[in-house]
Amino acid sequence: MGILLALIPAVAWGSLVLVSVKLGGNAYSQTLGITIGAFLFSLVMYFFSNPDLTPLVWSIGIVSGIFWTIGQLNQLASVKHIGVSKTVPISTGMQLMGTTLFGVLLFKEWDTKMTVILGIISILLIIGGVVFTSTGQKDDKDAGKSLKKGLLILLISSIGYIGYVIIIRYFEIDGWAAILPQAIGMVAAAAALTARHKPFDKFAFRNILTGLMWAAGNLGLLLSLQKIGVATSFSLSQTGIIISTLGGIFLLGEKKTKKQIIFVIIGCVMIIAGGVLLGFTKR
C-alpha cells in the first residue's frame, strides 16, 4: 500500500507539466490555474485533517507557497525555450542538487562515511544526467540562445522550488498543517506575478485540473512517508520525469533526432539513479 501511495506523486508530478502544456495557455494562466486547483484541494483537506494552525505555521506556509509559485511559473516559462522533454529532467536534477546541498550544509544529513560516498556518487550521476539531457541541441544560434535562456529560467525556478521545501523543513512545520497556508501563498503569489499578463481565461480554468493533480501528489507523498519512510518515498517520486520526458517527445511531438532521444533517456536514467541513491542518504 505504501509503495502505491508513493507512486501517486511520481505519476501526478511527472505528468503535470505535460498535462498543463496539453491543456493550453501560457505560463501565467497555467500557473494561476494550478494554484487555484491546489487551493481548492487544500480547503477540502483542511476540514478532514483539522490541523493546528499557529501564527508560525501560517507565515512560513504562505512564504513556502510563494516560493513554490516562483518555481512553477518559471518551470512552465522554460518549456517554450527548451521543451518539456528537456525542462523536466534538468529541473529535477537542479532541485535534487540544491536540496541536497542545503541538506548537507544546513541539516548535516551526511553524517557517516557511507552517506558521503553515496551522496557524492549520486551528485555525479545527477550532474551527468543533466549534461546528457541538455546536449544534442542543434548547433545554430537560435537553438543555443534558447538553451541558455531556458537554463537561466530553470535556475530561477529551482531556487523557488528549493526554497519551498527548505523553509518548511527548517522551521519543522508539519506537512498536514502547511497545506492550506501554502496554497494561500501559492494563489496570492500567482495572482500578483501574473496580473499584468491577464491570466484569467479559459486556460486558467482548465489548469485547475493540474492543480488538483499536484495536490493529490502532495497528499500521496505525505501518506507514503508514514508507511515506507523518507528514503523509499523520495526515491520513487523521482521516477515521474520519465513520463514528462517521453510524453514531451511522443505525445507533444517535440522534434528529436534518434541521437537526441537516446541522450535524453540516458540523462533521465542517470538523474533517477542519482535520486534513488540520494534517498538512501536521508535519515
KASUL-V570715 format. One record per run of one state. SS is the DSSP state (alpha for helix, beta for strand, coil for the rest). FROM is the first residue (numbers start at 1). LEN is the number of residues. If there is no record, write none. Layout:
ss: [SS | SS]
from: [FROM | FROM]
len: [LEN | LEN]
//
This chain:
ss: [coil | alpha | coil | alpha | coil | alpha | coil | alpha | coil | alpha | coil | alpha | coil | alpha | coil | alpha | coil | alpha | coil | alpha | coil]
from: [1 | 2 | 24 | 27 | 50 | 55 | 83 | 84 | 106 | 113 | 135 | 141 | 171 | 175 | 198 | 202 | 207 | 208 | 251 | 258 | 280]
len: [1 | 22 | 3 | 23 | 5 | 28 | 1 | 22 | 7 | 22 | 6 | 30 | 4 | 23 | 4 | 5 | 1 | 43 | 7 | 22 | 4]
//
